[in-house]
């Protein structure tokens, strides 16, 4: 619990009525986070373009989608694609998942070398594809192994280690309260709690009474995750739980304005602003993933952006049927001609040139060099096919690689 909330509770204040300053900075170890809003790691969503956008709209900390430690260990090219870090993403947490302490430790070292500010350990993913390997939420039922993983990761890196977890596997479980203090003792510098069970997936409500109990049990910052969809909800959860920050996930999918609304900006975006943000997102995603992979990846975002009454429903279906991202851009410009001017302003504000160089660790670059005879790289809009042997082991520009899509975790 924050010192302010402790004092208020001792004085008999109703914490539910207290306004928390979301623009106030806080820390996880030595890492200063400029706002109390965290953008969640989401599989198949949290690409670099999504994270950079989240920072622009008020998130103080952004997180990568979960990265397989086994994929990093084997030099899988798509998995290595998660280690793209742009200059304007910091502070950034890269989330890893796995079940073997040694392999997780090696993955954590690679993540730190890539430039991540924090290493986040996933003990919350409820998806069968992950849990059947003994990773994700399953580890909540194996406290000794979970603690061994956190200890190994914390010993392997100099950056802070955080843990994201569910309340437990089954409905009504209080496992998070039993294992939370043990994870801190093992080396976790922060805990994020999504107080739904793994069995619930995303049904029902997040029980933030558990979040408040966890705050009382540990001396590290706790981040409250689950059902944070508005400024009012964020304020209520922060005030009643004593958490240091709130994490926003699904509410921000194709709707970065949810982040700015939570931060206090209640202006609804114009049609031109929506179209411009979507076009910028399309361009950045194509730059990151390559056109072929991005074409399919982007389709789910069209409905997210254009919903909420912003555009007619048939328009979304029309975009989904188009064959290329360029065709989607052209249709959006036709529907909202003023988006061109908004887009020019947005692109002028983005970092240029070397600021967005991708810095992969030497070990990652070497592994990639061994597994790929050539790389397709993008340098300021120009595509080059280069032999892997002549690519710098320290710097690799945006490559045609990304992690495999999994169900949202």
N, C-alpha and C positions, 0 to 999 in steps of 0.2 A: 504494500500500500504506500502511496506517495506520502511524504511528510505533511503536505498540506491537508490531505484527507484525514490523516491521523488526528491532526489538531482540530479539524472541524468536527470529527466524530466525538472527540473528547469534550468539546464545548456544546454538544447536543444539537448541532445543525442537522437539518434534513439533507443528506448528501444528494438525494434525487433532484433537489432544486438548485444545486451548485453548478455554475457554469465553468467548465474547464476550458482553458485557453489552448485550442488545438494547434495554434501557431507557436507554442512554446517548445523549445528544444529539449531533448532528453538524451540519455546515453545508454549504450550497451557496452560495458567496459570502456575502452578509450574512444569508441566510435560515437561521435556526436550526430544525432539525427534531428534535422531541423524542424520537423512537425510531428505531431502525435498520430499521424495517419500512415499506415503501412499498406502497400499494395500486395495482395496475397500471391503466392506461387500457385499457378493453375496449369495443369497439364494440357497441352494443345492450345494454349492461349498466351502464356506469358513469354512470348518472343521478345526480342530486343525492342522492336517497334512499340509494343505494348508497354514495356517498362519505361521507355523514354517519354512516352506520352503521359504515363502516370506521374512522372516527376514534374512535368510541365503543369499538371493540373492539381498539384498540391501534396502528393505523397512524399513523405520525408524519407521513407525507406522503400525500395522496390526489391522484388525477389524473382529469381529465375524459376522456370518450371523445374520440377524435380529431375535430377540427373542420376542415371544409373551408375553406381560406383563400378559395377562389373563392366559396363560399356567403356568407361574411362580407362579402366585397367587393361582392357583388350585393345585400346586404341581405335574403338569404333568411330568412324568418321562422323556419322550423324550425332553421336553422343558428344564428341569433341565440339560440335557446333554450338552446344550450350555455353561454351566458354567464351562467347563473344561479349566483350564489355566495352561500351562506348564511354567517352569522357564525361558525358552528361548524365550518366546513370548513378553515379555515386551519391550517397552510400548504397551499396548493393549487396544483398545476400544471395549466394548460390546454394540451392538446396540439393542435398544428395540423399539417396536411399540405398539400402542394402542390409545384409544380415550378418556379415563377417567383419569383426573389428579391424583386422589388419587391412583388408581391402578398402574399407571405409576410410581408414587413416591415410592410405596412399591417395585415394580420391580427394580427400581434404587438402593434402599438400598440393595437388595439381590445381585445385580451385583457388587456393591462396596465391600460388604463383601466377595464375591468370589475372589476378588483380582484384578479386572479391574482397569486400570489407568485412564480411562475416561468412561463416560456414553454417548453414542451417541443416539440421538432421531431421528427416521425415519419420515420425512415429505416428502419423495420422491418416495416411492414405488408406481408404477402405476398399479400394478396387481389387477384385480377385486376382487380376494379372500381377499385382504387386504383393498382396498378402500371401499368395500361394508359395512365394519364394522365401517366406519367413521375414519379409521386410514390412515397412509401413506400420499400420495399426496393430498388426499381430505382435509386434515387439512389446506392446504394453502388457501382454500376458507373460512376457519373459523378462522380468526386471533385471536379473543378473546380466543377461546378454545385452539388454538395452544400455545398462550402465557401463558395461565393458566397451560398447561402441562409442559412447560419449567420451569416456576416459581416453580411449585410443585416439579419437579425433582431436580432442583438446590438447593432448600431448604432442600431436603431429604438427600443429599450426600455432602461429603466434597471434592470429586474429581471433576475436571472440567466437564462441560456438553457441548457437541457439538451437532449441528443439521445438518443433511443432507437433502437437499431439491432440488426439481426441480424448473424450472422457473415459473411454474404454471400448471393449468390443461389443458388449451387450447393453441394451436399454436399461437405464437405472444404475449403470456401473459408476463407481467412485474411484476406479483404479488410478485416474490421473492424480488424485490427492495423495495416494500412497507412493506412487513412483516419482512425482514431481520433485520433492525434496531430495530423493536419492540421485536424480539426474543432476541437480545443482551440485550436490556433493561430489559427483563424478567429474564435474567441470563445465556444466552448462552455465553460460553467462546471462541467459534469458530464456523464458519459456513462453510459447504461444499456445493458448488453449482454445480449441473449437469444441465447446461442451455439448456436442452430439455424440452418440455412440457410432461405432463403425457400422453397426447394423442399420441405423437410421439413414445412413447416407446423407441426403439433404432434405429429408422429410421432417415434419414436426418443427419444433422450435429449439434454438440453442439455449440451454439453461445456464445463464450467467451467474446464478447463485454459486455454482461450482467455481467460476472464475474468481469470485470474491473470496471463497474459502482458500483457493490456491494462493492468492495474493497474501493472505495472512500467514501462510505456511513457509514462504520462501523469502529470501532477502535479495533476490534479483528481480529485474523488471519483468512483468508479465504483460503480454499483449493479448487482448480480447478479440477473438475471431468468431464470426457467426452472426448472421442477421443484421449486420451493420449496413443499413440501407439509406440512412438519412442523418442529417445533423442532429435532430432530436434524439434518435436512437444512439448515436455515438456519444452524445453528452450524457445520456442516462446511464449507459454502460460504464463509461469512465467514472462518473460520479458515484455510482452505487457499488462498483467493484474495487476501486482503487488501482485499476490497471494503469500502466504507463501510457499505453497507446491502444488504438483499435486497428484491426486489419479488415480491409474491404476486399471482397473477392468477386462473386458473381454479379453484384450490383454495378461493377465497373466494366463489365464485358460490353464493348461497343458503346459505352456510355461514360466517357471520362468526366462528363459534367456532374456525375454523381459524386466524384471526388471533390470537385470545386464547391458543390452544394454543401457537402459535409464541412468543408473549410469555411463556409460562410457566404459564398457567392451564390445568390439565389436566382440570378438571371438565367432564363431559359435560352438555349442556343437558337439562333436563326437557322432557317433551312440552308442558307449559304455556309454557315459555320459547320453544320453537320456534314455537308457534302465535302467541304474542304478538309476537315479532319479525316474523313474516310479515305479521300484520295491520297492524302499524305501517308496514312497508315498503309494503304495499298502499295504505294511506291517504296516505302521503307521495308515492307515485308518482302516484296519482290527482290529488292537489293540484298536482303538477308538470306532468303531461302532459294532464290532463283525462280524464274517465272513458272516453270513446270510445277514445282511443288507448291508454290504460293497460290496458284490458280484454285486448287481444291481447298487448301487451308483457309482461304479468305471467305469462302461462300457462307459460312456460318455467321461471319461478322456483318454481312449485309443486313440481315434481319435485325441483329442487335442494334446497329446504328440507326436504321431507318424506321424502327418501330416507335412506340410511344406516341403515335399520331403525327410523327414528323413528316412522313411521306405516305402516300396511299399504299395499302398492302400489295396490290398487284405489281407495284413498282419493284418491290423486293424480289418477287418471283421472276420478273423480267431480268433483273441483274444476275440472278443465279443461273439463268439459262445462257448468258453470254459466254463466249469461249475464252476470252483473254482478259486480263486486268486492264489492258489499254481500252478495250471496248467498254468496260464498266466505267472507266474514267470519262470517256466521251459522253456516255449516257448521263452521268451525274452532272457534267458541265451543261448539258442541254437542259436538264431539269432545274438547275440552279446556276445560271450564268455568272452571278456575282461571286460564286465560289472561287473563281480564278484570282480575284484580288485578295481574298482572304488567304488562299493557298500561297500566294507570292509572299505575303507577310510572314506566314508560318515558316516557310522554307528559308527566308532571310534570317530568321532567328535561330535556326539550327546550327550546330557546330559544323565547320567546314574543314576539308582537307585532312591533315594529320590528326585532328582532334578525334576522329572516329576510327583511327587505326585499331585493329583488333590485336590485342597482345595475348598470345597463347603461351603457356609455359613451355620451356625447352623440351621437357619430357613429353608433353602432349604433341608438340610439333614433330618430335622424332618418331613417336608412335604413328602419327598420321603419315609421315614420310614412308614408313615401312609398309603401310597398308594401302597406299594409293599411288599409282604411277604418275598421276598428274592432278593438278588442281585448277578448277575454274574460278578465277578471282576477278573481283570487280574493283577497278581503280578509277574513282571519279566518273562513274557511269560507263566506262569502257570495259568490256569483258576480255580477259586474257586467259589463255590456256597455257599453263606453265608446268614444266617438269617439276615434280616434287623436290628433286635433288638440288634445284637452284633457288628454292624459296627459303627465305631467312628462317632460321630456327627460332628466332625471337619474335618476329612480326609476320603474321599471316593476315592478309586482308579478308574481307567478307568472302567466304567460300560457299560453294553450293553444297552445304551440308547442314542438317538440323536433326534434332532428336526425333525419334519416332513418336507419332501422336498416340497418346493413351487416353482413356477416359479421364475426365476431370477429377483430380484428387483433392 
